[in-house]
Amino acid sequence: MKKILFATVALLAVGAAVPAFGADLGARPYYNKAPAYAAPIYNWTGFYIGGHIGGAFSSDSNFNGLSTGNNGNGRFLGGLQAGADWQLNPNFVVGAEAQYSWLSGNVGAVFPGGVAYTNDQRGLGSITGRVGYTWGPGLLYVKGGYAYSDNNEKVTVGGVPAAFVIDGNHSSGYTIGGGLEYMFAPNWSAKAEYQYYNFGDAHFTGGPLVGTGNFTTDDHTFKAGLNYRFNWASPVVARY
């Protein structure tokens, strides 16, 4: 009986010592998992300013059957733009933009008898609205609105300036277009854009070109631009 009692006491003592020994070893270290990557959600809401360069090509005009062939008359353009966008939901953006482009070169036509019409068109301006579809950093959009042409027209006979009168307001018109914009940094985006300007038909009602018919002032433009964006809200990050 003594032996059995001694053995029982010894087992109880060992059992009591095991937790204390475990406590002396200390708690097992806990390792945090690496934080999950937070992917940025691109924010198109805000003001922006920027610049652009490109080319302008005028359509063929018709002066009483004489085609001027201006479509091949490519001219360099460069200018500035400013606007504001509002991202309605994760995929749709609406906005407004003002833009002005300075132009090089001129357009016109030469008639029999040494009579020539020239428009040293100095610039193109526009105020447009735009609507776009976005998928993160990309924005595909269409635009349209008011257009302005800074015309500098003249008629010459044998190189000598002559008086003339044109009806119709071919300085004001409309513009439509579209493009693709890509946000490559939190506040920077690049764009490629096509824009068509139309300023309507006009007729010579006085001077040496009376009776030559009508002509159209219009321009096809291709632009590449860069914008700096002032976001109204801080970028949002996805949480996991």
Residue pairs with C-beta under 8 A, 6 or more apart in sequence:
36 240
37 240
38 237
38 238
38 239
38 240
39 237
39 238
40 186
40 235
40 236
40 237
40 238
41 90
41 136
41 235
41 236
41 237
41 238
42 134
42 136
42 137
42 183
42 235
43 87
43 231
43 233
43 235
43 236
44 85
44 86
44 87
44 93
44 134
44 139
44 183
44 229
45 85
45 86
45 87
45 231
45 232
45 233
46 84
46 85
46 229
46 230
46 231
46 232
46 233
47 82
47 83
47 84
47 229
47 230
47 232
48 82
48 83
48 84
48 85
48 189
48 227
48 228
48 229
48 230
49 80
49 81
49 82
49 227
49 228
50 80
50 81
50 82
50 225
50 226
50 227
50 228
51 78
51 79
51 80
51 81
51 225
51 226
52 77
52 78
52 79
52 80
52 81
52 99
52 101
52 191
52 193
52 223
52 224
52 225
52 226
53 76
53 77
53 78
53 223
53 224
53 225
54 76
54 77
54 78
54 101
54 221
54 222
54 223
54 224
55 74
55 75
55 76
55 77
55 221
55 222
56 74
56 75
56 76
56 77
56 101
56 103
56 124
56 219
56 220
56 221
57 70
57 71
57 72
57 73
57 74
57 75
57 219
57 220
57 221
58 70
58 71
58 73
58 107
58 217
58 218
58 219
58 220
59 70
59 71
59 216
59 218
59 220
60 67
60 68
60 69
60 70
60 71
61 67
61 68
61 70
61 107
61 109
61 215
61 216
61 217
62 213
62 214
62 215
62 216
63 109
63 111
63 117
63 209
63 212
63 213
63 214
63 215
64 211
64 212
64 213
65 213
66 109
66 111
66 212
68 107
68 108
68 109
68 215
70 107
70 108
73 105
73 107
75 103
75 104
75 105
75 106
76 103
76 104
76 105
77 101
77 102
77 103
77 104
77 124
77 221
77 223
78 101
78 102
79 99
79 100
79 101
79 102
79 123
79 124
80 99
80 100
81 97
81 98
81 99
81 100
81 225
81 227
82 97
82 98
82 99
83 95
83 96
83 97
83 98
83 130
84 95
84 96
85 93
85 94
85 95
85 132
86 93
86 94
86 95
87 93
87 134
88 94
90 134
91 133
91 134
91 135
92 131
92 132
92 133
92 134
93 131
93 132
93 133
93 134
93 139
93 141
94 129
94 130
94 131
94 132
95 129
95 130
95 132
96 127
96 128
96 129
96 130
97 126
97 127
97 128
97 129
97 130
97 143
98 125
98 126
98 127
99 125
99 126
99 127
99 128
100 123
100 124
100 125
100 126
101 123
101 124
101 125
101 221
101 223
102 122
102 123
103 121
103 122
103 123
103 124
106 118
106 119
106 120
106 121
107 118
107 119
107 121
108 116
108 117
108 118
108 119
109 116
109 117
109 215
110 116
111 117
111 209
111 212
113 157
114 157
114 158
114 159
115 155
115 156
115 157
115 162
115 208
115 209
116 155
116 156
117 153
117 154
117 155
117 209
117 215
118 153
118 154
118 155
118 156
119 151
119 152
119 153
119 217
120 152
120 153
120 154
121 149
121 150
121 151
121 152
121 217
121 219
122 150
122 151
122 152
123 149
123 150
124 147
124 148
124 149
124 150
124 197
124 219
124 221
125 147
125 148
125 149
125 150
126 145
126 146
126 147
126 148
126 175
126 195
126 197
127 145
127 146
128 143
128 144
128 145
128 146
128 175
128 177
129 143
129 144
129 145
130 141
130 142
130 143
130 144
131 141
131 142
131 143
132 139
132 140
132 141
132 142
132 181
133 139
133 140
133 141
134 140
137 182
137 183
137 184
138 180
138 181
138 182
138 183
139 180
139 181
139 182
139 183
139 189
140 178
140 179
140 180
141 178
141 179
141 180
141 181
142 176
142 177
142 178
143 175
143 176
143 177
143 178
143 179
143 195
144 174
144 175
144 176
144 177
145 174
145 175
146 172
146 173
146 174
146 175
147 172
147 173
147 174
147 175
147 197
147 198
147 199
148 171
148 172
148 173
149 170
149 171
149 172
149 173
149 197
149 199
149 217
149 219
150 171
151 170
151 171
151 217
153 166
154 161
155 161
155 162
155 163
155 164
155 207
155 208
155 209
156 162
157 208
162 207
162 208
163 206
163 207
164 204
164 206
164 207
164 208
164 209
165 204
165 205
165 206
165 207
166 202
166 203
166 204
166 205
167 202
167 203
167 205
168 200
168 201
168 202
168 203
169 199
169 200
170 199
170 200
170 201
170 202
170 217
171 199
172 199
173 197
173 198
173 199
173 200
173 217
173 218
174 197
174 198
175 195
175 196
175 197
175 198
176 195
176 196
177 193
177 194
177 195
177 196
177 221
178 193
178 194
179 191
179 192
179 193
179 194
179 223
180 191
180 192
180 193
181 189
181 190
181 191
181 227
182 189
182 190
182 191
183 189
183 229
184 190
186 231
186 235
187 228
187 229
187 230
187 231
188 226
188 227
188 228
188 229
189 226
189 227
189 229
190 224
190 225
190 226
190 227
191 223
191 224
191 225
191 226
191 227
192 222
192 223
192 224
192 225
193 222
193 223
193 224
193 225
194 220
194 221
194 222
194 223
195 221
195 223
196 218
196 219
196 220
196 221
197 218
197 219
197 221
198 216
198 217
198 218
199 216
199 217
199 218
200 216
200 217
201 214
201 215
201 216
202 214
202 215
202 216
202 217
203 213
203 214
204 210
204 211
204 212
